[in-house]
Amino acid sequence: MDAKPLELMQLQGVLEGLEVMKTETSAGQRLGFNAYRFSFGERSMVLYSLRGIGSTAPFLAAGDRVEVIAHWHGNMPREEGLVYALRNLEDGRVYLAHGIFRIRFSDRAMTTFTARWLRDMVQVLGMLALMTTLLLGVISLFVGADWSPLLICAGVCAIGIAMVAVSYAIGRALWRLGWTTQRQRLAQRVYAAFGLGSPLASRLPARVYEV
């Protein structure tokens, strides 16, 4: 039986007490995050965004008018709400917090398995495959070695890219057939609340960013 759907709150307010902090990941993880902590009156919230090359940093300032979709896990008076999406009403930009769910909050996560994730992953794997193949090719050319390692490397890289693409295609097909996971349904609710279309879309609307 599926767990009870999370209670999401859609709120508007002015950013108060905005603080940006670097967060450490657990041992063995190489993902870094920035935590944007702020409040609407008595409600405290946090928005997590990936930190590093290729990541989008939310453009926020104290006093900005924003709209958020957030969840409060317990009933503690000063509990910090987890922000799934934030729209800055000052400039219209929307930030979707997919990244943090790769390593934290598994019990209340929305999916990170999007078409944009697949595109980025294939680009990274393709670049690594190209660099490794070129390196082995140069080595083979100058030392006179045979080309077998080069062919093996190219084959392994091609298989890796194919496995990522096939696993995503199967998950996408099941999603379209309505066989969704709790994480996927949560993503659908968040996207629908902000009128962003489907999480399956290969491209996000203009001024919408995964963080």
Secondary structure per residue as TSV (DSSP state, phi and psi in degrees):
chain	resnum	aa	ss	phi	psi
A	1	M	-	360.0	135.6
A	2	D	-	-68.6	148.4
A	3	A	-	-68.6	158.0
A	4	K	-	-61.9	134.6
A	5	P	-	-58.0	143.5
A	6	L	-	-65.0	145.7
A	7	E	-	-84.8	114.5
A	8	L	-	-102.0	142.5
A	9	M	E	-117.7	133.7
A	10	Q	E	-109.4	114.0
A	11	L	E	-129.3	152.9
A	12	Q	E	-121.3	146.5
A	13	G	E	-176.3	-173.3
A	14	V	E	-108.3	132.3
A	15	L	-	-64.2	121.6
A	16	E	E	-119.7	142.7
A	17	G	E	58.3	38.2
A	18	L	E	-64.3	126.5
A	19	E	E	-131.0	137.5
A	20	V	E	-114.9	122.1
A	21	M	E	-128.3	143.4
A	22	K	E	-80.5	134.4
A	23	T	E	-111.3	146.8
A	24	E	-	-92.7	142.9
A	25	T	-	-91.7	168.8
A	26	S	-	-70.0	165.4
A	27	A	T	-57.1	135.0
A	28	G	T	90.2	-12.5
A	29	Q	-	-94.4	146.0
A	30	R	-	-117.0	17.9
A	31	L	-	-96.0	129.7
A	32	G	E	-108.7	148.2
A	33	F	E	-133.3	153.1
A	34	N	E	-105.1	138.6
A	35	A	E	-109.4	118.8
A	36	Y	E	-98.2	104.6
A	37	R	E	-103.0	134.0
A	38	F	E	-157.9	-179.0
A	39	S	E	-146.1	155.0
A	40	F	E	-114.0	100.4
A	41	G	T	60.8	-117.8
A	42	E	T	-89.9	-5.9
A	43	R	E	-91.6	121.0
A	44	S	E	-98.6	143.4
A	45	M	E	-142.1	162.4
A	46	V	E	-141.4	134.6
A	47	L	E	-115.2	125.2
A	48	Y	E	-100.6	139.3
A	49	S	E	-136.2	143.4
A	50	L	E	-62.1	143.6
A	51	R	E	-116.8	133.7
A	52	G	S	139.2	-176.3
A	53	I	T	-63.1	131.6
A	54	G	T	85.3	-5.2
A	55	S	-	-89.0	152.9
A	56	T	-	-100.6	123.8
A	57	A	-	-92.5	122.4
A	58	P	-	-55.0	135.9
A	59	F	-	-97.2	98.2
A	60	L	-	-134.0	150.5
A	61	A	-	-145.1	150.2
A	62	A	T	-56.7	135.9
A	63	G	T	95.8	-10.8
A	64	D	-	-65.7	142.6
A	65	R	E	-85.9	126.1
A	66	V	E	-135.4	162.3
A	67	E	E	-123.1	135.0
A	68	V	E	-130.2	155.5
A	69	I	E	-117.7	117.8
A	70	A	E	-139.9	165.7
A	71	H	E	-135.5	135.2
A	72	W	-	-106.9	118.8
A	73	H	-	-74.5	-35.5
A	74	G	S	-124.7	-159.5
A	75	N	-	-121.8	21.9
A	76	M	-	-70.2	139.4
A	77	P	T	-56.6	-37.5
A	78	R	T	-109.8	25.9
A	79	E	-	-64.6	145.3
A	80	E	E	-91.6	123.0
A	81	G	E	-76.6	142.7
A	82	L	E	-93.3	120.6
A	83	V	E	-88.8	125.3
A	84	Y	E	-93.4	-32.7
A	85	A	E	-151.6	145.7
A	86	L	E	-138.2	131.0
A	87	R	E	-112.7	121.4
A	88	N	E	-83.6	111.6
A	89	L	T	-73.2	-9.9
A	90	E	T	-75.6	-37.3
A	91	D	T	-127.3	-1.6
A	92	G	-	81.5	1.6
A	93	R	-	-75.5	144.6
A	94	V	E	-122.2	136.8
A	95	Y	E	-121.5	126.5
A	96	L	E	-108.3	119.4
A	97	A	-	-88.0	69.8
A	98	H	-	-78.9	-36.0
A	99	G	G	-58.9	-44.1
A	100	I	G	-61.2	-25.0
A	101	F	G	-78.1	-1.0
A	102	R	G	-70.6	-26.5
A	103	I	T	-132.1	-13.5
A	104	R	S	-138.0	163.7
A	105	F	-	58.7	43.8
A	106	S	G	-62.3	-25.5
A	107	D	G	-78.8	-9.2
A	108	R	G	-143.4	36.0
A	109	A	-	-91.7	147.2
A	110	M	-	-99.0	158.8
A	111	T	-	-60.9	146.4
A	112	T	-	-105.7	3.4
A	113	F	-	-93.3	73.2
A	114	T	-	-109.1	168.9
A	115	A	H	-63.6	-32.9
A	116	R	H	-66.6	-37.9
A	117	W	H	-60.7	-44.2
A	118	L	H	-61.6	-45.3
A	119	R	H	-59.8	-44.5
A	120	D	H	-65.0	-41.5
A	121	M	H	-64.7	-42.9
A	122	V	H	-65.2	-38.5
A	123	Q	H	-62.3	-43.8
A	124	V	H	-64.2	-47.5
A	125	L	H	-63.1	-40.7
A	126	G	H	-63.4	-41.1
A	127	M	H	-65.3	-43.4
A	128	L	H	-62.3	-41.1
A	129	A	H	-63.6	-42.6
A	130	L	H	-64.4	-45.3
A	131	M	H	-64.3	-42.5
A	132	T	H	-66.5	-41.9
A	133	T	H	-64.5	-42.8
A	134	L	H	-63.3	-41.8
A	135	L	H	-62.0	-46.7
A	136	L	H	-65.5	-35.1
A	137	G	H	-64.6	-43.2
A	138	V	H	-63.8	-43.6
A	139	I	H	-61.2	-45.7
A	140	S	H	-63.4	-36.4
A	141	L	H	-67.6	-40.4
A	142	F	H	-86.7	-27.9
A	143	V	H	-101.2	-3.0
A	144	G	-	74.3	19.8
A	145	A	-	-76.9	165.2
A	146	D	-	-75.6	170.7
A	147	W	S	-95.9	8.1
A	148	S	H	-60.4	-46.6
A	149	P	H	-59.3	-35.6
A	150	L	H	-63.4	-45.7
A	151	L	H	-65.8	-40.0
A	152	I	H	-62.8	-45.7
A	153	C	H	-60.8	-46.2
A	154	A	H	-60.6	-40.7
A	155	G	H	-65.6	-43.5
A	156	V	H	-62.2	-43.0
A	157	C	H	-63.7	-41.2
A	158	A	H	-63.9	-41.0
A	159	I	H	-64.0	-41.9
A	160	G	H	-60.2	-45.8
A	161	I	H	-63.5	-41.7
A	162	A	H	-63.5	-40.0
A	163	M	H	-64.5	-41.6
A	164	V	H	-62.1	-46.3
A	165	A	H	-64.5	-42.8
A	166	V	H	-67.5	-42.8
A	167	S	H	-62.4	-38.8
A	168	Y	H	-67.2	-43.3
A	169	A	H	-60.0	-40.4
A	170	I	H	-64.9	-46.8
A	171	G	H	-61.1	-39.6
A	172	R	H	-64.3	-43.0
A	173	A	H	-63.4	-44.2
A	174	L	H	-62.5	-39.0
A	175	W	H	-61.4	-47.2
A	176	R	H	-63.8	-28.6
A	177	L	T	-80.4	-3.6
A	178	G	T	94.1	3.0
A	179	W	-	-89.7	77.4
A	180	T	-	-102.4	154.9
A	181	T	-	-90.2	168.5
A	182	Q	H	-59.9	-38.4
A	183	R	H	-65.1	-40.6
A	184	Q	H	-67.3	-40.9
A	185	R	H	-64.6	-36.6
A	186	L	H	-64.4	-42.8
A	187	A	H	-60.6	-40.9
A	188	Q	H	-60.7	-41.3
A	189	R	H	-65.3	-41.6
A	190	V	H	-65.1	-46.4
A	191	Y	H	-62.6	-42.7
A	192	A	H	-64.8	-37.5
A	193	A	H	-61.5	-32.2
A	194	F	T	-100.6	5.0
A	195	G	T	63.6	43.2
A	196	L	-	-101.4	6.9
A	197	G	-	81.4	-150.4
A	198	S	-	-95.7	141.9
A	199	P	T	-63.3	-14.4
A	200	L	T	-80.0	-11.6
A	201	A	-	-59.4	140.9
A	202	S	S	-73.1	-21.6
A	203	R	S	-136.4	143.0
A	204	L	-	-81.7	157.1
A	205	P	-	-59.4	164.0
A	206	A	T	-59.4	140.5
A	207	R	T	66.8	24.4
A	208	V	E	-119.0	133.2
A	209	Y	E	-134.6	138.8
A	210	E	E	-83.8	130.9
A	211	V	-	-124.2	360.0
